[in-house]
């Protein structure tokens, strides 16, 4: 049981669950139906598992050098061999499930979604281009869903833009709590180069831009409900940029949730 818990922790359960939940919501919003929606969600879930486990494997030696024994693989709570086998199984399942969603949906997911995640783990995580995989993966996620419809179609351009901006915001927010540890382990991606001060300001602004794309882009800016929701995100952005403690982070998370719900409605 202890080894199983460690294996689950090694897959980065928070981000993996968040992306999987977003996929399920997008599938529901697009009207995929229960069976088709579950298939697309399962494809994305297995892809996320492969990305999370490979991340811990690739970083294990660096994490040990930096004393990051809180990481399951680096702390030897679970063997590298077991995580490697789990990664292989998850990736194989992801390929089969993705292609079962249709060739177009499957290729978009495997190349732009999962491929971006692996590119981040292998190379881009430690470079100034670390946000690019998030732009590509989150921007293409609505297309993974809509291309799996009985009559495949591409999502609207504003939806793709909103997803891409949400991805950048997610990258910045996800990195924020661990910036010092990342630098200590040799990770010098975009958030680490910007520093905590700039990230705290930039993350809510990027997420606010995502809200604008999702809410105002389709041309419904005159609708009172749309204007009210966007006004809430503006207030949250101001809170995130002018307060201290945990409140800025929570406010930015609030904007991200609005972005997610807006994506679901507009997909």
C-alpha positions, 0 to 999 in steps of 0.5 A: 500500500505504501508503494502504491501511494508513492507511485501515485504521488510520483505521477504529479496527481494535482496537475494530472487530475486538474487536466483530466477534470478540465477534459471531462468538463470540456467533453460535457460542454461539447456534447460528446455523450457519456461513452465518448466523453469517458474515452477522451477523458481516459486518453488524456488521463493516461497521457498525463500519467505518462508525463507525470511519471516520466518527470519524476524519473528524468529529474530523480538524479538531480533531485537527489543531489539537491536533497529533494527526498520528498520526491517519491523516486528521488527518496527511493519510496518507489523504485525507478524500475516500477515507475518506468514500467508504469510509464510505459503502460500508461503511454501505450494505453494513451496511444490506443485510447487516443486513436480510438477517439478518431485519427484527427483527435488522437494525433492532436492529443499525442503530438501536441498534447502528450508530445509537448509534455514529454518535450517539457520534461526532457528539454524545455523545462530548464530553458526560457522556452518552458512555457511553450509546451503549456501553450501548445498542450492547453491550446490544443486540448479543446480541439482534442475534444471537438475533433472526437465528435461524431462530426469532427470540428475545430473549436473557435479561435478564441477558445484555442487562445483562451486555452493557450493563455490558461496554460501559461498561467497554469505554468507560472502558478504551478512553479511559484511555490517551488521556485527556490527548490527548482533553481537549486536543482538546476531548473532555469525555466521561464518562471525561475528566470522571472523570479517570484515577484514578477511571476506573482504579477504576470500570472494573474495578468495572463489568466485575465487575458485568457478570461478576456479571450474566452468571455469577450472573444466570441462577440458577446461583450454586450451581454450583462452576465459576460460583463459581470463575470469579466468584472469579477476576474478584473477584481481578482487580478487586482487582488492578486497583484496588490495583496500579500500572503496566500491571497494573491495565489488564491485570487489567481486560482479563482481567475483560472477557475473562471477561465476553465468554466468559460472554456467549457461554455465556449467549446 
